[in-house]
């Protein structure tokens, strides 16, 4: 049975672990002491503290999924978690001859350019901020390794508990001044696709070195907010929609070409499911990004 180490078991990492568990030996590393579900082995460690990672040297995983999150929106924090943290984990695997593949969960934040052109994996990544720069630095670090690796560039994640836009739509006075292009991926689809790629690796099937993971339709932000407002019976008759400008439009063709099927191919499908199951007001855990 393939052994998969998931480094970073927050919301997304745990969702991946649950999906992989039936057919793989899954080990999760997380900073908290909370145990993973289904009896999966849990290691408490901090990727920014190399001394806490010694146990990883003896695990010999076949696949590693690096899926950490930062604790602050600063350059130093991104450097520590995405670049140095990745280095620290990889350093524990120098003697691991069983390691087949490393997946790095990145972000479409690496695309800083503002253009009406569709962006994909062949588009040069030109970061516009420290976050994109550090993520791209980590991606380049992986390319220097001897084993195969894949960068998973996720667009804005939404789903259960990620309700920034749902709550913003309720108060039209808080809508942004600009009408940017936006892109998103449901948490469940992101977890399913990463699981899908792991299964391809375990079957010795070809996997690319990079995927843009987003739904089928880049959408103007005001379109999404207007639709969400109407679903919640909010009056939008006085809203003047600004001309769409800025943001970016992402192309998911490479992901689609793998044969993967999205459960939520557009924002209406994803948010309809969320609103249907939303019985009490919730507050956002994390702001969606594009």
C-alpha positions as a printed Julia matrix, in Angstrom:
290×3 Matrix{Float64}:
   0.0    0.0     0.0
   1.48   3.42   -0.98
   2.57   5.6     1.93
   1.51   9.25    1.63
   2.79  12.01    3.91
   0.61  15.12    4.01
   2.52  18.07    5.44
  -0.05  20.57    6.63
  -3.4   19.1     7.66
  -5.7   22.06    7.95
  -9.03  22.17    6.15
  -7.7   21.22    2.7
  -5.01  18.81    3.88
  -7.47  16.92    6.07
  -9.97  16.69    3.2
  -7.23  15.17    1.02
  -6.23  12.74    3.8
  -9.8   11.46    4.21
 -10.08  10.82    0.47
  -6.74   9.01    0.27
  -7.09   6.92    3.42
  -9.0    3.92    2.0
  -6.3    3.01   -0.55
  -3.14   4.43    1.03
  -1.27   4.55    4.3
  -1.77   8.21    5.16
   0.36  10.09    7.68
  -0.49  13.69    8.5
   1.82  16.33    9.91
   0.24  19.3    11.61
   1.28  21.97   14.07
  -1.57  21.34   16.5
  -1.93  18.21   18.65
  -5.39  17.46   17.27
  -5.54  13.95   15.84
  -6.6   13.27   12.26
  -9.89  11.38   11.75
 -10.27   7.71   10.85
  -7.35   6.71   13.06
  -4.72   8.08   10.67
  -1.26   8.56   12.13
  -0.7   12.17   13.16
   2.65  13.83   13.75
   2.79  17.11   15.64
   5.59  19.26   14.22
   6.38  22.7    12.83
   7.94  22.95    9.36
   9.73  26.14   10.4
  11.49  24.28   13.24
  13.8   21.59   11.76
  14.38  19.93   15.14
  10.7   18.91   15.26
  10.93  17.05   11.94
  13.4   14.33   12.87
  10.72  11.64   12.88
  10.17  12.18    9.14
  13.59  10.69    8.37
  12.34   7.21    9.31
   8.98   7.31    7.52
  10.13   6.74    3.91
   6.91   7.95    2.24
   6.32   7.24   -1.44
   4.48  10.52   -1.95
   4.6   13.85   -0.12
   1.88  16.5    -0.34
   3.14  19.84    0.98
  -0.03  21.72    1.91
   0.89  24.25    4.6
  -0.68  27.62    5.34
   0.97  30.76    6.63
   0.08  32.27    9.98
   0.5   35.89    8.85
   0.44  37.91    5.64
   4.09  38.97    5.75
   7.08  38.28    3.54
   8.94  36.74    6.48
   6.08  34.36    7.22
   5.75  33.26    3.61
   9.5   32.72    3.4
   9.47  30.65    6.59
   6.52  28.42    5.68
   6.73  27.99    1.92
  10.44  28.21    1.16
  12.37  27.33    4.32
   9.67  24.95    5.54
   9.75  23.06    2.26
  13.54  22.9     2.42
  13.37  21.54    5.96
  10.94  18.77    5.02
  12.87  17.78    1.89
  16.09  17.66    3.91
  14.6   14.82    5.96
  14.15  12.75    2.78
  17.73  12.75    1.47
  18.09   9.03    2.17
  14.58   8.1     1.1
  14.93   5.95   -2.03
  11.21   5.16   -1.96
  10.12   8.74   -2.65
   8.37   8.89   -6.01
   6.68  12.28   -6.13
   6.22  15.55   -4.24
   3.11  17.7    -4.67
   3.4   21.35   -3.65
   0.12  23.18   -3.07
   0.78  26.62   -4.5
  -1.49  29.43   -5.67
  -2.38  31.38   -8.79
  -1.04  34.34   -6.83
   2.17  33.64   -8.76
   0.44  35.35  -11.71
   0.68  39.02  -10.83
   0.04  40.37  -14.29
  -3.27  42.09  -15.07
  -4.45  41.21  -18.55
  -7.57  40.1   -20.41
  -5.63  37.15  -21.82
  -6.36  33.69  -20.45
  -3.49  32.56  -18.22
  -2.36  28.94  -18.03
   0.66  26.82  -17.1
   2.57  28.01  -20.18
   2.13  31.67  -19.24
   5.24  33.07  -17.51
   4.5   33.59  -13.82
   5.24  37.21  -12.95
   4.42  37.79   -9.27
   3.26  41.23   -8.19
   3.71  40.82   -4.44
   5.77  38.99   -1.84
   3.28  36.14   -1.58
   3.53  35.28   -5.25
   7.3   35.66   -5.17
   7.77  33.23   -2.29
   5.4   30.66   -3.75
   7.23  30.79   -7.06
  10.54  30.5    -5.22
   9.28  27.32   -3.59
   8.1   25.94   -6.94
  11.54  26.57   -8.44
  13.14  24.87   -5.45
  11.2   21.69   -6.24
  12.38  21.68   -9.85
  15.98  21.33   -8.64
  15.27  18.04   -6.87
  16.1   14.62   -8.32
  12.57  13.21   -7.89
   9.43  14.17   -9.76
   7.36  17.05   -8.45
   4.16  18.91   -9.29
   3.04  22.4    -8.33
  -0.72  22.74   -7.77
  -1.69  26.37   -8.4
  -5.06  26.84   -6.7
  -7.26  29.84   -7.43
  -9.48  31.3    -4.68
 -10.74  28.46   -2.49
 -14.31  28.61   -1.23
 -16.65  26.13    0.4
 -18.11  25.28    3.77
 -16.93  27.87    6.31
 -15.27  30.04    3.63
 -18.01  32.62    3.34
 -16.36  35.97    2.69
 -18.29  36.64   -0.53
 -21.55  35.26    0.87
 -21.37  37.72    3.76
 -20.08  40.61    1.63
 -23.05  40.24   -0.71
 -25.43  40.94    2.18
 -24.18  44.54    2.57
 -23.95  46.38   -0.74
 -22.16  49.31    0.95
 -19.16  47.01    1.42
 -18.9   45.94   -2.19
 -15.52  46.75   -3.77
 -15.1   49.92   -5.83
 -13.6   47.95   -8.72
 -15.13  45.11  -10.69
 -12.21  42.72  -11.09
 -12.11  39.41  -12.88
 -12.05  36.58  -10.36
 -11.48  32.83  -10.3
 -12.33  30.18   -7.73
 -12.22  26.5    -6.9
 -14.43  24.68   -4.42
 -12.49  23.09   -1.55
 -13.97  19.69   -2.36
 -12.91  19.89   -6.01
  -9.39  20.94   -5.01
  -9.11  17.98   -2.63
 -10.57  15.59   -5.2
  -8.16  16.7    -7.93
  -5.08  16.33   -5.74
  -6.32  12.87   -4.72
  -6.87  12.09   -8.41
  -3.25  13.02   -9.21
  -1.9   10.92   -6.34
  -3.82   7.94   -7.65
  -2.32   8.48  -11.12
   1.18   8.47   -9.63
   0.51   5.25   -7.71
  -0.62   3.68  -11.01
   2.56   4.89  -12.74
   0.59   7.22  -14.98
   1.96  10.5   -16.32
   1.48  13.65  -14.23
   2.53  17.14  -15.34
   4.88  19.36  -13.35
   2.25  22.09  -12.89
  -1.53  22.51  -12.91
  -3.76  25.57  -12.68
  -6.66  24.37  -10.52
  -9.74  26.5   -10.98
 -13.32  26.09  -12.17
 -14.47  26.48  -15.76
 -15.59  30.12  -15.81
 -13.58  33.22  -14.81
 -16.22  35.67  -13.62
 -16.54  39.38  -12.91
 -16.72  39.92   -9.16
 -19.9   42.02   -9.37
 -21.65  39.21  -11.22
 -20.9   36.83   -8.35
 -21.9   39.35   -5.67
 -25.14  40.27   -7.45
 -26.11  36.64   -7.83
 -25.28  35.88   -4.18
 -27.27  38.93   -3.04
 -30.35  37.89   -4.99
 -30.14  34.36   -3.58
 -30.29  35.93   -0.11
 -33.14  38.33   -1.02
 -30.93  41.42   -0.91
 -32.08  44.38   -3.03
 -29.48  45.26   -5.68
 -31.61  47.64   -7.77
 -29.46  50.66   -6.86
 -26.15  48.98   -7.69
 -24.19  50.54  -10.54
 -21.87  47.92  -11.98
 -18.38  49.3   -12.69
 -16.65  48.42  -15.94
 -14.73  45.19  -15.52
 -11.02  45.81  -15.26
  -8.08  44.26  -13.47
  -7.81  40.84  -11.96
  -7.06  37.86  -14.18
  -8.72  35.09  -16.15
  -7.46  31.54  -15.69
  -7.6   28.55  -18.02
  -8.02  25.06  -16.49
  -7.62  23.08  -19.74
  -4.61  21.08  -18.55
  -6.52  19.97  -15.46
  -9.55  19.08  -17.58
  -7.39  17.17  -20.07
  -6.45  14.68  -17.33
 -10.04  13.44  -17.45
 -10.91  14.96  -14.07
 -14.55  16.02  -13.65
 -15.41  19.01  -11.47
 -18.31  18.63   -9.08
 -18.72  22.41   -9.06
 -17.76  23.72  -12.53
 -18.9   27.3   -11.81
 -19.7   29.59   -8.9
 -23.46  29.07   -9.13
 -23.13  25.32   -8.7
 -20.79  25.71   -5.74
 -22.53  28.52   -3.91
 -26.01  27.02   -4.49
 -24.9   23.99   -2.51
 -23.41  26.17    0.23
 -26.48  28.39    0.57
 -28.78  25.38    0.59
 -26.95  23.93    3.58
 -26.46  27.23    5.39
 -28.96  27.24    8.22
 -27.35  29.77   10.58
 -25.25  32.88    9.91
 -21.54  32.11    9.77
 -18.56  34.37    9.59
 -15.7   33.91    7.11
 -12.65  31.92    8.11
 -10.56  33.14    5.24
 -11.03  35.6     2.44
 -11.21  34.06   -1.03
  -8.55  35.29   -3.42
  -8.09  34.94   -7.13
